[in-house]
Amino acid sequence: MVNHLVISSSTSKLPLKWSPWLVVVFRFFDALSFSFGTGAMSLECVVSHLAWKETLILVAVTPFVLILLPMLILFPCDKMWLKKCRIDTKVTAEVSAMIGLLLAHPTITKVSLYLFACRNINGKRYLEADFSVDCDDSVLLDTLRWMLGVPMIILFCVGIPVWYFARLWVNRNDFDAVRMQYGFLLSGFKPTRFYWELYNTVRKGFFTATTVLFLPFGARLQIWATMALLQLFLAMETWGHPHVNPVLNTMEDKALTLDVFQLFLGEFYSCIVLQ
């Protein structure tokens, strides 16, 4: 259900003519979806006021901070934590880093892809994040793409879900052995769908990539690409039905159907208003 709130609030940012009361509803959804790193308490709230270069650097170092911070807090006093609170510092640090990385994944994906999103204006391509930057004649942009953009995409956008999927895959025959570390990923899902929480992370990444990369091609193409992606998500959910509780599967099906219908109605309403 939280995934539904994330997608619903994200569609409000598409270039559609939403009515004012719907915008208020979407903002409420945005606040409720903070726990998945895309709403009111997401990383974007911190970086939204910064210039695009500052934002890029801050987001690039965020994964390292999320990994090192739990270690710096827990490891120096691991015996104290174990004795007083009966906390396994190694497991706690690993779980804390994992949750932080998964929550930050949508913002990391969006910021890293902004380096490659260019808009064609009068025959010249300019960076979507800053129209003063010429995409075809900027040494700084080329440097940032290769020094930060490509490594961020490989290491974080792709690497984070692939790394945790590999850890689950290795232990797929004995999840009890790693349930302390990866119970967050496995809880509520069928054993054959152990990867579904990571799929949800990848799904949000694809949704973010579509909204960013199709933005320079115009509003109409961006909207239809997003709608096609939502229909693919619905097909995957109908095929997978990953939850142990069948009620949750039904709710996910209905939520994604509502997301597709909502975007279609938004496009239809916008066409009427523009006419």
One Martini backbone bead per residue (centre of mass of N, CA, C, O) as a GRO file, in nm:
protein
  275
    1MET     BB    1   0.055   0.064  -0.019
    2VAL     BB    2   0.301   0.251  -0.012
    3ASN     BB    3   0.367   0.221  -0.312
    4HIS     BB    4   0.111   0.363  -0.403
    5LEU     BB    5   0.177   0.638  -0.274
    6VAL     BB    6   0.436   0.688  -0.430
    7ILE     BB    7   0.312   0.683  -0.718
    8SER     BB    8   0.088   0.893  -0.679
    9SER     BB    9   0.277   1.129  -0.594
   10SER     BB   10   0.454   1.118  -0.856
   11THR     BB   11   0.229   1.185  -1.070
   12SER     BB   12   0.197   1.487  -0.973
   13LYS     BB   13   0.483   1.569  -1.126
   14LEU     BB   14   0.351   1.562  -1.375
   15PRO     BB   15   0.247   1.734  -1.679
   16LEU     BB   16  -0.047   1.795  -1.532
   17LYS     BB   17  -0.396   1.906  -1.487
   18TRP     BB   18  -0.450   1.928  -1.181
   19SER     BB   19  -0.650   1.963  -0.939
   20PRO     BB   20  -0.626   2.121  -0.639
   21TRP     BB   21  -0.742   1.887  -0.457
   22LEU     BB   22  -0.546   1.669  -0.568
   23VAL     BB   23  -0.283   1.799  -0.478
   24VAL     BB   24  -0.344   1.768  -0.178
   25VAL     BB   25  -0.363   1.461  -0.178
   26PHE     BB   26  -0.074   1.410  -0.286
   27ARG     BB   27   0.070   1.544  -0.046
   28PHE     BB   28  -0.035   1.344   0.160
   29PHE     BB   29   0.095   1.096   0.029
   30ASP     BB   30   0.383   1.202   0.050
   31ALA     BB   31   0.392   1.199   0.361
   32LEU     BB   32   0.322   0.888   0.396
   33SER     BB   33   0.591   0.797   0.207
   34PHE     BB   34   0.859   0.849   0.380
   35SER     BB   35   0.959   0.545   0.446
   36PHE     BB   36   1.066   0.529   0.118
   37GLY     BB   37   1.233   0.803   0.039
   38THR     BB   38   0.991   1.003  -0.127
   39GLY     BB   39   0.898   1.211   0.078
   40ALA     BB   40   0.901   1.425   0.346
   41MET     BB   41   1.182   1.244   0.445
   42SER     BB   42   1.368   1.278   0.221
   43LEU     BB   43   1.661   1.361   0.061
   44GLU     BB   44   1.529   1.594  -0.111
   45CYS     BB   45   1.483   1.794   0.128
   46VAL     BB   46   1.794   1.860   0.148
   47VAL     BB   47   1.872   1.915  -0.182
   48SER     BB   48   1.664   2.122  -0.319
   49HIS     BB   49   1.844   2.404  -0.256
   50LEU     BB   50   2.060   2.305  -0.436
   51ALA     BB   51   2.282   2.274  -0.654
   52TRP     BB   52   2.349   2.030  -0.881
   53LYS     BB   53   2.647   1.984  -0.794
   54GLU     BB   54   2.602   1.962  -0.490
   55THR     BB   55   2.396   1.735  -0.503
   56LEU     BB   56   2.575   1.523  -0.637
   57ILE     BB   57   2.792   1.506  -0.415
   58LEU     BB   58   2.609   1.440  -0.176
   59VAL     BB   59   2.483   1.179  -0.300
   60ALA     BB   60   2.756   1.026  -0.350
   61VAL     BB   61   2.826   1.010  -0.024
   62THR     BB   62   2.580   0.881   0.119
   63PRO     BB   63   2.637   0.569   0.113
   64PHE     BB   64   2.894   0.588   0.291
   65VAL     BB   65   2.752   0.705   0.538
   66LEU     BB   66   2.542   0.470   0.574
   67ILE     BB   67   2.773   0.260   0.633
   68LEU     BB   68   2.962   0.407   0.854
   69LEU     BB   69   2.782   0.516   1.085
   70PRO     BB   70   2.700   0.250   1.234
   71MET     BB   71   2.993   0.165   1.288
   72LEU     BB   72   3.080   0.419   1.458
   73ILE     BB   73   2.857   0.372   1.680
   74LEU     BB   74   2.890   0.051   1.751
   75PHE     BB   75   3.189  -0.068   1.755
   76PRO     BB   76   3.338   0.083   1.998
   77CYS     BB   77   3.071  -0.046   2.189
   78ASP     BB   78   2.996  -0.358   2.157
   79LYS     BB   79   2.998  -0.470   2.450
   80MET     BB   80   2.787  -0.279   2.567
   81TRP     BB   81   2.552  -0.352   2.378
   82LEU     BB   82   2.553  -0.657   2.450
   83LYS     BB   83   2.514  -0.629   2.761
   84LYS     BB   84   2.268  -0.414   2.786
   85CYS     BB   85   2.097  -0.485   2.490
   86ARG     BB   86   2.156  -0.736   2.317
   87ILE     BB   87   2.344  -0.639   2.068
   88ASP     BB   88   2.433  -0.703   1.742
   89THR     BB   89   2.641  -0.498   1.580
   90LYS     BB   90   2.678  -0.626   1.302
   91VAL     BB   91   2.380  -0.665   1.231
   92THR     BB   92   2.282  -0.374   1.286
   93ALA     BB   93   2.468  -0.234   1.082
   94GLU     BB   94   2.369  -0.388   0.830
   95VAL     BB   95   2.068  -0.311   0.850
   96SER     BB   96   2.099  -0.004   0.854
   97ALA     BB   97   2.241   0.020   0.580
   98MET     BB   98   2.026  -0.120   0.407
   99ILE     BB   99   1.787   0.070   0.464
  100GLY     BB  100   1.926   0.332   0.377
  101LEU     BB  101   1.987   0.249   0.081
  102LEU     BB  102   1.691   0.187  -0.005
  103LEU     BB  103   1.579   0.472   0.060
  104ALA     BB  104   1.797   0.631  -0.130
  105HIS     BB  105   1.773   0.513  -0.420
  106PRO     BB  106   1.580   0.711  -0.575
  107THR     BB  107   1.761   0.965  -0.545
  108ILE     BB  108   2.018   0.854  -0.669
  109THR     BB  109   1.895   0.794  -0.944
  110LYS     BB  110   1.796   1.077  -1.020
  111VAL     BB  111   2.065   1.237  -0.996
  112SER     BB  112   2.242   1.063  -1.189
  113LEU     BB  113   2.046   1.104  -1.447
  114TYR     BB  114   2.062   1.419  -1.483
  115LEU     BB  115   2.339   1.407  -1.647
  116PHE     BB  116   2.166   1.271  -1.915
  117ALA     BB  117   1.951   1.506  -1.929
  118CYS     BB  118   1.849   1.647  -2.241
  119ARG     BB  119   1.756   1.948  -2.416
  120ASN     BB  120   1.611   2.058  -2.714
  121ILE     BB  121   1.728   2.390  -2.832
  122ASN     BB  122   1.764   2.507  -3.129
  123GLY     BB  123   1.971   2.248  -3.188
  124LYS     BB  124   2.044   2.235  -2.879
  125ARG     BB  125   2.193   2.082  -2.590
  126TYR     BB  126   2.057   2.082  -2.259
  127LEU     BB  127   2.056   2.071  -1.935
  128GLU     BB  128   1.788   2.011  -1.738
  129ALA     BB  129   1.915   2.123  -1.460
  130ASP     BB  130   2.092   2.331  -1.666
  131PHE     BB  131   2.068   2.559  -1.930
  132SER     BB  132   2.384   2.660  -1.919
  133VAL     BB  133   2.446   2.364  -2.015
  134ASP     BB  134   2.628   2.209  -2.261
  135CYS     BB  135   2.619   1.882  -2.364
  136ASP     BB  136   2.839   1.916  -2.624
  137ASP     BB  137   3.018   2.165  -2.450
  138SER     BB  138   3.134   2.012  -2.159
  139VAL     BB  139   3.381   1.929  -1.952
  140LEU     BB  140   3.243   1.911  -1.678
  141LEU     BB  141   3.017   1.714  -1.756
  142ASP     BB  142   3.196   1.483  -1.857
  143THR     BB  143   3.344   1.446  -1.588
  144LEU     BB  144   3.094   1.388  -1.409
  145ARG     BB  145   2.992   1.144  -1.562
  146TRP     BB  146   3.261   0.964  -1.522
  147MET     BB  147   3.317   1.022  -1.205
  148LEU     BB  148   2.995   0.990  -1.106
  149GLY     BB  149   2.757   0.884  -1.279
  150VAL     BB  150   2.850   0.598  -1.361
  151PRO     BB  151   2.933   0.490  -1.078
  152MET     BB  152   2.652   0.533  -0.948
  153ILE     BB  153   2.494   0.344  -1.132
  154ILE     BB  154   2.662   0.086  -1.079
  155LEU     BB  155   2.694   0.085  -0.758
  156PHE     BB  156   2.390   0.183  -0.676
  157CYS     BB  157   2.151   0.145  -0.872
  158VAL     BB  158   2.254  -0.155  -0.932
  159GLY     BB  159   2.426  -0.268  -0.687
  160ILE     BB  160   2.232  -0.281  -0.447
  161PRO     BB  161   2.021  -0.496  -0.548
  162VAL     BB  162   2.232  -0.707  -0.642
  163TRP     BB  163   2.371  -0.761  -0.372
  164TYR     BB  164   2.113  -0.855  -0.211
  165PHE     BB  165   2.031  -1.076  -0.405
  166ALA     BB  166   2.288  -1.248  -0.376
  167ARG     BB  167   2.254  -1.303  -0.074
  168LEU     BB  168   1.981  -1.449  -0.103
  169TRP     BB  169   2.056  -1.664  -0.315
  170VAL     BB  170   2.270  -1.818  -0.146
  171ASN     BB  171   2.020  -1.851   0.093
  172ARG     BB  172   1.752  -1.989  -0.036
  173ASN     BB  173   1.764  -2.274   0.146
  174ASP     BB  174   1.834  -2.076   0.424
  175PHE     BB  175   1.680  -1.816   0.571
  176ASP     BB  176   1.729  -1.854   0.879
  177ALA     BB  177   2.039  -1.770   0.868
  178VAL     BB  178   1.940  -1.451   0.757
  179ARG     BB  179   1.696  -1.315   0.913
  180MET     BB  180   1.835  -1.100   1.083
  181GLN     BB  181   1.938  -0.933   0.830
  182TYR     BB  182   1.673  -1.005   0.602
  183GLY     BB  183   1.378  -0.969   0.718
  184PHE     BB  184   1.292  -0.707   0.571
  185LEU     BB  185   1.282  -0.861   0.281
  186LEU     BB  186   1.102  -1.133   0.368
  187SER     BB  187   0.858  -1.021   0.489
  188GLY     BB  188   0.550  -1.169   0.363
  189PHE     BB  189   0.690  -1.366   0.165
  190LYS     BB  190   0.741  -1.591  -0.047
  191PRO     BB  191   1.000  -1.802  -0.103
  192THR     BB  192   0.979  -1.761  -0.427
  193ARG     BB  193   0.965  -1.422  -0.343
  194PHE     BB  194   1.232  -1.303  -0.197
  195TYR     BB  195   1.285  -1.048  -0.414
  196TRP     BB  196   1.046  -0.829  -0.401
  197GLU     BB  197   1.163  -0.587  -0.247
  198LEU     BB  198   1.380  -0.538  -0.465
  199TYR     BB  199   1.182  -0.498  -0.693
  200ASN     BB  200   1.059  -0.242  -0.573
  201THR     BB  201   1.318  -0.080  -0.596
  202VAL     BB  202   1.350  -0.111  -0.904
  203ARG     BB  203   1.076   0.007  -0.977
  204LYS     BB  204   1.139   0.293  -0.870
  205GLY     BB  205   1.384   0.333  -1.052
  206PHE     BB  206   1.231   0.314  -1.324
  207PHE     BB  207   1.034   0.540  -1.268
  208THR     BB  208   1.248   0.759  -1.236
  209ALA     BB  209   1.392   0.720  -1.511
  210THR     BB  210   1.148   0.788  -1.688
  211THR     BB  211   1.090   1.080  -1.582
  212VAL     BB  212   1.380   1.184  -1.658
  213LEU     BB  213   1.455   1.078  -1.958
  214PHE     BB  214   1.164   1.184  -2.088
  215LEU     BB  215   1.152   1.492  -2.037
  216PRO     BB  216   1.298   1.610  -2.305
  217PHE     BB  217   1.054   1.481  -2.504
  218GLY     BB  218   0.811   1.553  -2.343
  219ALA     BB  219   0.510   1.518  -2.189
  220ARG     BB  220   0.364   1.298  -2.353
  221LEU     BB  221   0.590   1.081  -2.358
  222GLN     BB  222   0.628   1.064  -2.052
  223ILE     BB  223   0.341   0.967  -1.984
  224TRP     BB  224   0.329   0.710  -2.169
  225ALA     BB  225   0.576   0.572  -2.046
  226THR     BB  226   0.462   0.556  -1.758
  227MET     BB  227   0.208   0.392  -1.829
  228ALA     BB  228   0.356   0.144  -1.945
  229LEU     BB  229   0.509   0.079  -1.683
  230LEU     BB  230   0.259   0.032  -1.503
  231GLN     BB  231   0.152  -0.208  -1.670
  232LEU     BB  232   0.396  -0.385  -1.615
  233PHE     BB  233   0.366  -0.393  -1.308
  234LEU     BB  234   0.086  -0.525  -1.311
  235ALA     BB  235   0.173  -0.785  -1.455
  236MET     BB  236   0.382  -0.872  -1.241
  237GLU     BB  237   0.187  -0.884  -1.000
  238THR     BB  238  -0.011  -1.092  -1.120
  239TRP     BB  239   0.205  -1.311  -1.156
  240GLY     BB  240   0.340  -1.321  -0.864
  241HIS     BB  241   0.204  -1.300  -0.596
  242PRO     BB  242   0.407  -1.268  -0.316
  243HIS     BB  243   0.211  -1.296  -0.091
  244VAL     BB  244   0.089  -1.483   0.162
  245ASN     BB  245  -0.136  -1.283   0.167
  246PRO     BB  246  -0.404  -1.252  -0.046
  247VAL     BB  247  -0.500  -0.965   0.027
  248LEU     BB  248  -0.238  -0.818  -0.063
  249ASN     BB  249  -0.255  -0.896  -0.358
  250THR     BB  250  -0.524  -0.755  -0.416
  251MET     BB  251  -0.432  -0.471  -0.331
  252GLU     BB  252  -0.202  -0.441  -0.539
  253ASP     BB  253  -0.373  -0.473  -0.791
  254LYS     BB  254  -0.564  -0.233  -0.734
  255ALA     BB  255  -0.348  -0.012  -0.702
  256LEU     BB  256  -0.224  -0.033  -0.991
  257THR     BB  257  -0.485   0.011  -1.141
  258LEU     BB  258  -0.529   0.295  -1.021
  259ASP     BB  259  -0.270   0.422  -1.134
  260VAL     BB  260  -0.339   0.391  -1.432
  261PHE     BB  261  -0.615   0.536  -1.420
  262GLN     BB  262  -0.512   0.804  -1.308
  263LEU     BB  263  -0.325   0.876  -1.549
  264PHE     BB  264  -0.540   0.865  -1.768
  265LEU     BB  265  -0.727   1.085  -1.645
  266GLY     BB  266  -0.513   1.307  -1.641
  267GLU     BB  267  -0.479   1.317  -1.949
  268PHE     BB  268  -0.775   1.369  -2.021
  269TYR     BB  269  -0.814   1.629  -1.854
  270SER     BB  270  -0.582   1.793  -1.986
  271CYS     BB  271  -0.700   1.796  -2.273
  272ILE     BB  272  -0.957   1.952  -2.201
  273VAL     BB  273  -0.824   2.205  -2.079
  274LEU     BB  274  -0.643   2.280  -2.332
  275GLN     BB  275  -0.905   2.315  -2.521
   0.00000   0.00000   0.00000
